[in-house]
Amino acid sequence: MAARIPTLDITRFTAPSSEADREAFIAELGAAYREWGFAGIRNHGIAQARIDAAYDDFKHFFALPEEVKKQYHVPGGGGARGYTPFGVETAKGAKHFDLKEFWHIGREIPDDSRYRAVMQPNLWPEEVPGFREHGYGLYEDLDRLGSRVLSALALHIGLAEDWFADKTDFGNSILRPIHYPPITADDVPNVRAGAHEDINLITLLVGASASGLEVLSRKGEWVPFTADADTIVVNIGDMLQRLTNHVYPSTTHRVVNPPAEQARKPRYSVPFFLHPNPDFLIDVLPSTVSADNPSRYPEPITAQGYLEERLREIKLK
């Protein structure tokens, strides 16, 4: 079943053998997102050593005592930076909180940036010496990869290849290392991550080779998507769905609890949520409006306004 969601080689876009192959990649990627809202990206160019080093540091942090980790929690910060404890985030409409704790790394910007009021300085755990180097290095790598994916999608819907460049260069993007602790009881009502859609433009998931991720198909079936170890899963978020008038759907997905003894093991994953600049106005693109697909969002909203609205819904604000 997993093969139903395509995995594509992005070098066909970044270093194509021919212009025809580049155009074919753009068409295939666009088709995958129109159908699934999800695709796998391989030959992404991010060194496995970089990913492994970051994961080692993230695991080191989550293994620290609770009282140490909670020193990095920012009350009232909406989880924007630092540590968010277990039992806080709750999928929109869910009765039970998700079974996870996580950390947020944001974009490093100068203190005199016009975005400083809504993009706070990062926190770095002094107990894990390599956390900043490896964590922010992975942030930058994923930011670059995400920009390439957005360039291909821009071309697919008739925009200039660099259309997103000046709209995401100071994007309020987040790298989120997540720890799903072992599940020690057989009858917990919670799941590791309840059914939800992402808030942002696109999400890039590193380390999706562990089972558990499931995607809701157009037919209403839950389809497991366990990517190969060298593949990064990239999915559409609600901001891009809104911007493209649902040409690219933001697909519901979840992380289910594994069976039996597998549930007794921890799970780690690291999504990168690529956001636009905070003052970007999310207004339906005219090229995505047609007689068959009239505009669904007559009122535009800034990326920051939309983010704050959604964070309240998932109990992070």
C-alpha positions in Angstrom: 0.0 0.0 0.0 2.8 2.4 0.8 4.0 2.5 -2.8 0.7 4.2 -3.7 2.2 7.5 -2.5 5.0 8.4 -5.0 8.6 8.9 -4.1 10.5 11.1 -6.6 14.2 11.9 -7.3 14.6 15.6 -6.9 17.9 15.6 -8.9 15.5 15.4 -11.9 14.6 19.0 -11.0 17.9 20.4 -9.6 20.3 18.6 -12.1 18.1 17.1 -14.8 19.4 15.0 -17.7 17.2 17.0 -20.0 14.6 19.8 -19.9 11.9 17.2 -20.8 12.8 15.2 -17.7 12.7 18.3 -15.5 9.2 19.1 -16.9 8.2 15.5 -16.3 9.3 15.8 -12.6 7.4 19.0 -12.1 4.3 17.3 -13.6 4.7 14.1 -11.5 5.3 16.1 -8.3 2.3 18.3 -8.9 0.1 15.3 -9.6 1.3 13.5 -6.4 0.3 16.6 -4.3 -3.0 17.1 -6.1 -3.9 13.4 -5.3 -2.2 12.8 -2.0 -0.9 16.0 -0.5 2.2 13.8 0.2 5.3 12.7 -1.6 8.7 11.2 -0.8 11.8 13.0 -1.9 15.0 11.1 -2.5 18.5 12.1 -3.5 17.8 15.3 -1.5 21.5 16.0 -0.8 21.3 16.2 3.0 24.2 14.1 4.4 23.2 11.1 6.5 25.9 12.1 8.9 24.2 15.4 9.5 20.9 13.7 10.2 22.4 11.1 12.5 24.4 13.7 14.5 21.2 15.8 15.0 19.2 12.7 16.0 21.9 11.7 18.5 21.7 15.1 20.1 17.9 15.2 20.2 17.8 11.8 21.9 20.4 12.9 24.4 18.2 15.9 25.3 15.0 13.9 25.7 16.8 11.5 28.0 17.6 14.3 30.5 15.6 14.4 33.8 12.2 16.1 33.6 13.3 19.0 35.9 16.2 19.8 33.5 14.1 19.7 30.4 11.4 21.9 31.9 13.9 24.7 32.5 13.7 25.2 28.8 10.0 25.5 28.7 8.7 29.1 28.0 5.3 29.7 29.7 3.0 31.6 27.4 5.4 31.2 24.5 3.0 29.0 22.5 5.8 26.5 22.2 7.5 28.7 19.7 11.0 28.1 21.1 12.5 25.6 23.5 10.8 22.6 25.1 7.1 21.6 25.2 6.4 18.9 27.8 4.5 15.7 27.4 0.8 16.0 27.5 0.3 19.5 26.1 -0.4 19.5 22.3 -3.8 18.2 21.4 -5.0 17.7 17.8 -7.8 20.0 16.8 -11.1 18.4 17.9 -9.4 15.6 19.8 -10.5 14.5 23.3 -7.0 13.4 24.3 -3.6 14.9 24.2 -0.9 13.5 21.9 1.7 11.1 23.4 4.8 13.2 22.7 7.2 15.9 24.0 9.1 18.1 21.6 11.6 21.0 21.1 11.3 23.9 18.7 14.2 25.5 16.8 13.3 28.6 14.9 15.1 30.9 12.4 18.1 32.9 13.6 17.4 36.5 12.9 19.1 39.8 14.0 17.6 41.5 17.0 16.8 44.6 14.9 14.8 42.5 12.4 11.2 43.7 11.9 10.1 40.2 12.7 11.8 40.0 16.2 8.5 40.6 18.0 7.0 37.4 16.7 10.2 35.4 16.1 12.0 35.0 19.4 15.7 34.0 19.9 16.4 30.3 20.1 17.1 28.5 23.3 19.9 25.9 23.3 20.3 23.2 26.0 23.7 23.6 27.5 23.6 20.0 28.7 24.0 18.8 25.0 27.1 20.6 23.5 26.4 19.7 19.8 22.7 20.5 19.9 23.0 24.0 18.4 25.5 23.1 15.6 23.8 19.9 14.5 20.2 21.1 15.1 20.5 24.4 13.3 22.6 22.8 10.5 19.8 20.4 9.8 17.3 23.4 9.9 19.3 25.2 7.2 19.6 22.1 5.0 15.8 21.4 5.2 15.1 25.1 4.5 17.1 24.9 1.3 15.4 21.6 0.2 12.0 23.0 1.0 12.7 26.0 -1.2 13.5 23.7 -4.1 10.2 21.8 -3.7 8.3 25.1 -3.6 10.1 26.2 -6.8 8.8 23.1 -8.6 5.3 23.6 -7.3 5.3 27.2 -8.4 6.1 26.2 -11.9 3.4 23.5 -11.8 0.7 26.1 -11.1 2.0 28.7 -13.6 4.1 30.9 -11.3 7.7 32.0 -11.7 10.2 29.5 -10.4 11.4 32.0 -7.7 7.9 33.2 -6.8 8.2 31.9 -3.2 11.8 33.1 -2.6 11.1 36.6 -1.2 8.0 35.3 0.6 9.9 32.7 2.7 13.4 34.1 3.1 12.5 35.2 6.6 9.8 32.5 7.1 8.8 31.7 10.7 9.8 28.1 10.0 10.3 25.5 12.8 12.4 22.4 13.2 10.6 20.1 15.7 12.5 17.2 17.2 9.8 14.9 18.7 10.1 12.1 21.2 7.2 9.6 21.6 7.9 7.8 24.8 7.3 4.0 25.2 3.7 3.2 25.8 3.5 1.0 28.9 -0.2 0.4 29.2 -2.4 -1.6 26.8 -5.6 0.5 27.1 -4.5 4.1 26.6 -7.1 6.2 24.7 -4.5 8.5 23.3 -2.5 8.1 20.1 1.0 9.3 19.5 -0.2 12.0 17.1 -4.0 12.5 16.5 -5.4 12.9 13.0 -4.5 16.4 11.9 -3.4 18.7 9.1 -0.3 20.8 9.3 -0.6 24.6 9.6 2.3 25.8 7.4 3.2 25.8 3.6 5.0 22.4 3.4 6.4 20.0 6.0 9.6 18.0 5.5 9.9 15.0 7.7 13.3 13.5 8.4 13.5 10.0 9.7 10.1 8.8 8.6 11.5 5.3 8.2 9.9 4.2 11.5 6.4 2.9 11.1 3.4 4.7 12.4 2.7 7.5 9.9 -0.6 7.1 8.1 -2.2 9.3 5.4 -6.0 9.6 4.8 -6.7 8.9 1.1 -9.4 10.7 -0.9 -11.4 7.4 -0.6 -11.3 7.6 3.2 -8.7 4.9 3.7 -5.8 5.2 6.1 -2.6 4.4 4.1 0.6 3.7 5.9 3.6 5.6 4.5 6.9 4.2 5.8 9.6 5.8 3.6 13.0 4.4 2.8 15.8 5.6 5.1 17.2 7.9 2.5 13.8 9.5 1.7 12.4 12.7 3.2 8.6 12.9 3.3 7.2 16.2 2.2 3.5 17.2 2.6 1.3 20.1 2.0 0.1 22.3 4.9 -3.0 24.4 5.3 -1.4 27.7 4.3 -0.5 26.3 0.9 -3.9 24.7 0.6 -5.5 28.0 1.2 -3.1 29.9 -1.1 -3.7 27.5 -3.9 -7.5 27.3 -3.4 -7.2 23.5 -2.5 -5.4 22.7 -5.8 -2.8 21.2 -3.4 -4.8 19.6 -0.5 -3.6 19.6 3.0 -4.1 15.9 3.7 -5.1 14.5 7.1 -2.5 12.3 8.7 -1.7 10.7 12.1 0.9 8.7 13.9 -0.7 5.5 15.3 0.5 3.5 18.3 2.4 0.4 17.2 1.2 -3.1 18.2 2.3 -5.1 21.2 6.0 -5.0 22.1 6.7 -2.4 19.5 4.7 0.1 21.6 7.2 -0.4 24.4 9.9 1.3 22.3 10.3 5.1 22.0 9.8 6.7 18.6 11.6 9.8 17.3 10.9 12.0 14.3 12.0 15.4 13.1 9.6 17.5 11.0 10.5 20.8 9.5 7.5 23.1 9.2 8.3 25.6 6.4 6.4 28.9 6.9 6.1 32.1 5.0 7.4 35.4 6.3 5.1 36.5 9.2 3.7 39.5 7.2 3.0 37.4 4.0 -0.6 37.8 3.0 -2.2 34.5 2.2 -4.6 35.4 -0.6 -5.9 32.9 -3.1 -3.8 32.8 -6.2 -5.8 33.9 -9.3 -4.3 31.1 -11.4 -6.0 28.6 -9.0 -9.5 30.0 -9.4 -11.8 28.7 -12.1 -15.4 28.1 -12.9 -15.0 24.6 -11.4 -13.0 25.8 -8.5 -14.3 29.2 -7.3 -12.4 31.0 -4.6 -13.0 29.5 -1.2 -11.4 32.3 0.8 -12.5 35.8 -0.1 -10.8 37.3 2.9 -7.0 37.2 2.9 -5.1 36.7 6.2 -1.4 37.2 7.2 0.7 34.2 7.9 1.2 35.3 11.5 -2.5 35.9 12.0 -3.3 32.4 10.7 -0.6 30.8 12.7 -1.9 32.3 16.0 -5.4 31.3 15.2 -4.4 27.7 14.7 -2.1 27.5 17.7 -5.0 28.3 19.9 -7.0 25.4 18.4 -4.3 22.9 19.2 -3.8 24.2 22.8 -0.3 25.7 22.3 -1.6 29.2 22.9 
